[in-house]
Amino acid sequence: MPKDPKHGLRARTRVLNAHQQERDWVIDADCNGIPTTIACDIVRAGQSE
C-alpha cells in the first residue's frame, strides 16, 4: 500500500516551480522543510504529485 507524502502538495510545487524558473530550488526546499534528497526526486520526476 503506497504511503501518503509527508510534504504537502504546495511545498512540493514550490520546489518544482523554482526549478522550472531557474531559481535556487534547494533553498526553496529547505525553507519548506523538504530534505534535499526528496527535492532532487521531485525535480528529477518533473512533477509534484
Phi and psi in radians as a Rosetta constraint file:
Dihedral C 1 N 2 CA 2 C 2 CIRCULARHARMONIC -1.180 0.35
Dihedral N 2 CA 2 C 2 N 3 CIRCULARHARMONIC 2.585 0.35
Dihedral C 2 N 3 CA 3 C 3 CIRCULARHARMONIC -1.509 0.35
Dihedral N 3 CA 3 C 3 N 4 CIRCULARHARMONIC 2.653 0.35
Dihedral C 3 N 4 CA 4 C 4 CIRCULARHARMONIC -1.305 0.35
Dihedral N 4 CA 4 C 4 N 5 CIRCULARHARMONIC 2.484 0.35
Dihedral C 4 N 5 CA 5 C 5 CIRCULARHARMONIC -1.128 0.35
Dihedral N 5 CA 5 C 5 N 6 CIRCULARHARMONIC 2.463 0.35
Dihedral C 5 N 6 CA 6 C 6 CIRCULARHARMONIC -1.273 0.35
Dihedral N 6 CA 6 C 6 N 7 CIRCULARHARMONIC -0.522 0.35
Dihedral C 6 N 7 CA 7 C 7 CIRCULARHARMONIC -1.833 0.35
Dihedral N 7 CA 7 C 7 N 8 CIRCULARHARMONIC 2.362 0.35
Dihedral C 7 N 8 CA 8 C 8 CIRCULARHARMONIC -1.099 0.35
Dihedral N 8 CA 8 C 8 N 9 CIRCULARHARMONIC 2.782 0.35
Dihedral C 8 N 9 CA 9 C 9 CIRCULARHARMONIC -1.063 0.35
Dihedral N 9 CA 9 C 9 N 10 CIRCULARHARMONIC -0.691 0.35
Dihedral C 9 N 10 CA 10 C 10 CIRCULARHARMONIC -1.071 0.35
Dihedral N 10 CA 10 C 10 N 11 CIRCULARHARMONIC -0.773 0.35
Dihedral C 10 N 11 CA 11 C 11 CIRCULARHARMONIC -1.126 0.35
Dihedral N 11 CA 11 C 11 N 12 CIRCULARHARMONIC -0.765 0.35
Dihedral C 11 N 12 CA 12 C 12 CIRCULARHARMONIC -1.137 0.35
Dihedral N 12 CA 12 C 12 N 13 CIRCULARHARMONIC -0.660 0.35
Dihedral C 12 N 13 CA 13 C 13 CIRCULARHARMONIC -1.156 0.35
Dihedral N 13 CA 13 C 13 N 14 CIRCULARHARMONIC -0.664 0.35
Dihedral C 13 N 14 CA 14 C 14 CIRCULARHARMONIC -1.046 0.35
Dihedral N 14 CA 14 C 14 N 15 CIRCULARHARMONIC -0.747 0.35
Dihedral C 14 N 15 CA 15 C 15 CIRCULARHARMONIC -1.105 0.35
Dihedral N 15 CA 15 C 15 N 16 CIRCULARHARMONIC -0.814 0.35
Dihedral C 15 N 16 CA 16 C 16 CIRCULARHARMONIC -1.128 0.35
Dihedral N 16 CA 16 C 16 N 17 CIRCULARHARMONIC -0.734 0.35
Dihedral C 16 N 17 CA 17 C 17 CIRCULARHARMONIC -1.106 0.35
Dihedral N 17 CA 17 C 17 N 18 CIRCULARHARMONIC -0.706 0.35
Dihedral C 17 N 18 CA 18 C 18 CIRCULARHARMONIC -1.057 0.35
Dihedral N 18 CA 18 C 18 N 19 CIRCULARHARMONIC -0.746 0.35
Dihedral C 18 N 19 CA 19 C 19 CIRCULARHARMONIC -1.113 0.35
Dihedral N 19 CA 19 C 19 N 20 CIRCULARHARMONIC -0.774 0.35
Dihedral C 19 N 20 CA 20 C 20 CIRCULARHARMONIC -1.159 0.35
Dihedral N 20 CA 20 C 20 N 21 CIRCULARHARMONIC -0.493 0.35
Dihedral C 20 N 21 CA 21 C 21 CIRCULARHARMONIC -1.618 0.35
Dihedral N 21 CA 21 C 21 N 22 CIRCULARHARMONIC 0.179 0.35
Dihedral C 21 N 22 CA 22 C 22 CIRCULARHARMONIC 1.024 0.35
Dihedral N 22 CA 22 C 22 N 23 CIRCULARHARMONIC 0.606 0.35
Dihedral C 22 N 23 CA 23 C 23 CIRCULARHARMONIC -1.685 0.35
Dihedral N 23 CA 23 C 23 N 24 CIRCULARHARMONIC 3.065 0.35
Dihedral C 23 N 24 CA 24 C 24 CIRCULARHARMONIC -1.370 0.35
Dihedral N 24 CA 24 C 24 N 25 CIRCULARHARMONIC 1.610 0.35
Dihedral C 24 N 25 CA 25 C 25 CIRCULARHARMONIC -1.245 0.35
Dihedral N 25 CA 25 C 25 N 26 CIRCULARHARMONIC -0.363 0.35
Dihedral C 25 N 26 CA 26 C 26 CIRCULARHARMONIC -1.162 0.35
Dihedral N 26 CA 26 C 26 N 27 CIRCULARHARMONIC -0.686 0.35
Dihedral C 26 N 27 CA 27 C 27 CIRCULARHARMONIC -1.157 0.35
Dihedral N 27 CA 27 C 27 N 28 CIRCULARHARMONIC -0.746 0.35
Dihedral C 27 N 28 CA 28 C 28 CIRCULARHARMONIC -1.046 0.35
Dihedral N 28 CA 28 C 28 N 29 CIRCULARHARMONIC -0.739 0.35
Dihedral C 28 N 29 CA 29 C 29 CIRCULARHARMONIC -1.076 0.35
Dihedral N 29 CA 29 C 29 N 30 CIRCULARHARMONIC -0.809 0.35
Dihedral C 29 N 30 CA 30 C 30 CIRCULARHARMONIC -1.069 0.35
Dihedral N 30 CA 30 C 30 N 31 CIRCULARHARMONIC -0.768 0.35
Dihedral C 30 N 31 CA 31 C 31 CIRCULARHARMONIC -1.146 0.35
Dihedral N 31 CA 31 C 31 N 32 CIRCULARHARMONIC -0.436 0.35
Dihedral C 31 N 32 CA 32 C 32 CIRCULARHARMONIC -1.722 0.35
Dihedral N 32 CA 32 C 32 N 33 CIRCULARHARMONIC 0.134 0.35
Dihedral C 32 N 33 CA 33 C 33 CIRCULARHARMONIC 1.305 0.35
Dihedral N 33 CA 33 C 33 N 34 CIRCULARHARMONIC 0.395 0.35
Dihedral C 33 N 34 CA 34 C 34 CIRCULARHARMONIC -1.768 0.35
Dihedral N 34 CA 34 C 34 N 35 CIRCULARHARMONIC 2.159 0.35
Dihedral C 34 N 35 CA 35 C 35 CIRCULARHARMONIC -1.060 0.35
Dihedral N 35 CA 35 C 35 N 36 CIRCULARHARMONIC 2.632 0.35
Dihedral C 35 N 36 CA 36 C 36 CIRCULARHARMONIC -1.005 0.35
Dihedral N 36 CA 36 C 36 N 37 CIRCULARHARMONIC -0.668 0.35
Dihedral C 36 N 37 CA 37 C 37 CIRCULARHARMONIC -1.110 0.35
Dihedral N 37 CA 37 C 37 N 38 CIRCULARHARMONIC -0.705 0.35
Dihedral C 37 N 38 CA 38 C 38 CIRCULARHARMONIC -1.204 0.35
Dihedral N 38 CA 38 C 38 N 39 CIRCULARHARMONIC -0.713 0.35
Dihedral C 38 N 39 CA 39 C 39 CIRCULARHARMONIC -1.063 0.35
Dihedral N 39 CA 39 C 39 N 40 CIRCULARHARMONIC -0.694 0.35
Dihedral C 39 N 40 CA 40 C 40 CIRCULARHARMONIC -1.074 0.35
Dihedral N 40 CA 40 C 40 N 41 CIRCULARHARMONIC -0.717 0.35
Dihedral C 40 N 41 CA 41 C 41 CIRCULARHARMONIC -1.088 0.35
Dihedral N 41 CA 41 C 41 N 42 CIRCULARHARMONIC -0.731 0.35
Dihedral C 41 N 42 CA 42 C 42 CIRCULARHARMONIC -1.087 0.35
Dihedral N 42 CA 42 C 42 N 43 CIRCULARHARMONIC -0.826 0.35
Dihedral C 42 N 43 CA 43 C 43 CIRCULARHARMONIC -1.142 0.35
Dihedral N 43 CA 43 C 43 N 44 CIRCULARHARMONIC -0.757 0.35
Dihedral C 43 N 44 CA 44 C 44 CIRCULARHARMONIC -1.106 0.35
Dihedral N 44 CA 44 C 44 N 45 CIRCULARHARMONIC -0.710 0.35
Dihedral C 44 N 45 CA 45 C 45 CIRCULARHARMONIC -1.259 0.35
Dihedral N 45 CA 45 C 45 N 46 CIRCULARHARMONIC -0.500 0.35
Dihedral C 45 N 46 CA 46 C 46 CIRCULARHARMONIC 1.321 0.35
Dihedral N 46 CA 46 C 46 N 47 CIRCULARHARMONIC 0.286 0.35
Dihedral C 46 N 47 CA 47 C 47 CIRCULARHARMONIC -2.553 0.35
Dihedral N 47 CA 47 C 47 N 48 CIRCULARHARMONIC 2.601 0.35
Dihedral C 47 N 48 CA 48 C 48 CIRCULARHARMONIC -1.689 0.35
Dihedral N 48 CA 48 C 48 N 49 CIRCULARHARMONIC -0.109 0.35
